[in-house]
C-alpha cells in the first residue's frame, strides 16, 4: 500500500475535492476494510445529500476552500467499489450515528433508508452498537483500518495516519472489542427502522 504523500491537514488546505480524491485513491487500493464510526454514518454509505451537509460543516470549521460539490462526487464514488474485486468491508456504527442530525430531517430520512438498503450490499458486514450495549473498550474516535497496513483516525485537529505495527495492532484489538458489543442482521435493521420511524412522526 502506497504511503501518503501529503497529510490530511495539507489536503484540507487545498479543498474538499483533493481531500476526498485522496481518500478515494486509498479506498481503491484496499481490499479489506474495517471501519468504526460512533457518531456519524460511514463515508462509503453516505447519500449525496448527507455528504453535502457534512462537508459544509467541515469546510466551515476548517475554513477550507468551499469546493463542496467536488468533494461530494469523490466521496460518493467510493460506493461504486462495492462488490468488486473481492473487497470486504466490516463496519460498525454507533447507534448515535443514526441520530446525529446532519442536514435536517429530510436528509436524515433518506440517509437512514439508504442504511437499511446497505445491509444487502455484497461484501459489506454492517453492525450497529446499541447505545445501551455494555462495552468492552471505551468508545474512542472514528477510525478505519486498511488491509491491516494503515490506520486513519478522524479528529477535530490533525487526523493521524498510522502505519507502524504496534499502532495497527492496537486498533485491530479495539475493533475486535467494539465488535463484541454490536448486533447484526435483523437485530441491527430493527434499530435503524426504529430510528427511521421516530423521525417520521
Order of alpha helices (4+ residues) and beta strands (2+ residues): alpha-alpha-beta-alpha-alpha-beta-alpha-alpha-beta-beta-beta-beta-alpha-beta-alpha
